[in-house]
Amino acid sequence: MHLRSGLAAFALAILLARPLAAQQAEPRVWDAGARAWVGVGAMADALARYDVVFVGEQHDDPATHRFEAVLLDSVGQRAGHVLLSLEMFERDVQPLLDDHAIGRVTDSVFLARSRPWPNYAGDYRPLVRAAAARRWPIVAANVPRPLASAVSRGGWAALDTLPDPHRRWYAAQRQCAPEGEYFRRFGEAMGGAPSHGGQADTAAASAMLVRFYQAQCLKDETMAESIDRARQAWPGWKVIHYNGAFHSDHRLGTVERLARRLPSARIAVVAVVPVPDVTAADPAEHAGRGDYLVFVPAPTEAAPAEASQ
């Protein structure tokens, strides 16, 4: 109880204890279902009733990461048992992540061997430490980058050239890259296949786009499978999964893949949206991205870089 009270106080301090002049920079939460602005606490109350919560982020946004730590604590206070799932770690480092969470592996060894993202110390370490302190499982959900890179170069067939243990465990057993809304959005994000140049150039660009899309889908399938396996290992535990927003926006990507595996699961999507002025945020501009839109202040060029925590 002492630890829980301390974490709750920390979260409240982040959200509520700033001077009045700074309050306009606090996150604002839009409940898409109710079509109303709500408080962080009200959103956490609702999210605690879901089986899986996806949090879609912009990886390089400090305000997003500060909010994510508060959200994990807030939902954890209400749900009790939470599985923390992260795109930012890959399946092959799961044993190392497990040992680090229980103190068997030091921080320095963990950082040297787990291939953490460059912004891990300031942005994702707080999530890992909070989960470890509560003895919550932490899931390294993503496919190892070499496997995704192999698919981006050679398509699905590239997985057949890898050793069986890699193909059977580190990548999802089921690979699927259906065309449709997700493919259309992916093509737009990648700039699509260029129309200039000869027919051969256009065909090559289109084929490259398909391979890149397959690699994207491999990540989605693997993260969804990782979440599914974690729920089987810890029945009844809530999952909070953090990933780049494209993987969960509009309930596509990883969300769609998980819903296919767990059709009866209650899944919520939170989209964190950095904006220049949270008081002027317009939910209509981001309609359909998630069940909740969380507007946070976007960084400015003049803002100093955050120090590692």
Secondary structure, 3 states (H helix, E strand, C coil): CHHHHHHHHHHHHHHHCCCHHHHHHCCEEEECCCCEEECHHHHHHHHCCCCEEEEEECCCCHHHHHHHHHHHHHHHHHHCCEEEEEEEEEHHHHHHHHHHHCCCCCHHHHHHHCCCCCCHHHHHHHHHHHHHHCCCCEEEEECCHHHHHHHHHHCHHHHHHCCHHHHHHHCCCCCCCCCCHHHHHHHHHHCCCCCCCCHHHHHHHHHHHHHHHHHHHHHHHHHHHHHHHHHHHCCCCEEEEEEEHHHCHHHCCHHHHHHHHCCCCCEEEEEEEEECCHHHCCHHHHCCCCCEEEEEECCCCCCCCCCCC
